[in-house]
Amino acid sequence: MIVCQCNGVSDRTIRRAIRGGAASCREIARSCNAGTFCGGCRPAIAELIREEQSDAVVEAAGSGLAAAAS
């Protein structure tokens, strides 16, 4: 799905940037240009950041629990 209409940036591209270390709208903008024109997509970008960060926390906790149970 296209998140940034102005620059044609998809959620996949933004998620890839987040997984690559981008942790703010500014860092996403530097990485893939999303949110650099009108800024209307910045709330959606911020939500993707929250989703990816919470997924990473859950994965990390899950792998810790699995290791502790072994």
C-alpha positions, 0 to 999 in steps of 0.5 A: 500500500502506498503511504506517501502519495507525493513520493510513491513510497509504500509501507513495505519500503518504510517498514524496511527502513525501520528494520534497518534502524530508522526510528523517526519520521525524519530518519524515514525521510532521509532513508526513502523520502517518505514525508518530505513533501506535504507531510500528510503521511507523517502520522501514518509513518509514525504509526508504522514506526510504533507497530514495527517497534512493538513487534520487535519488542514482542519478538525479543521477549518471545525469544528470551522466553523460549531460551529461558524455557530450554 
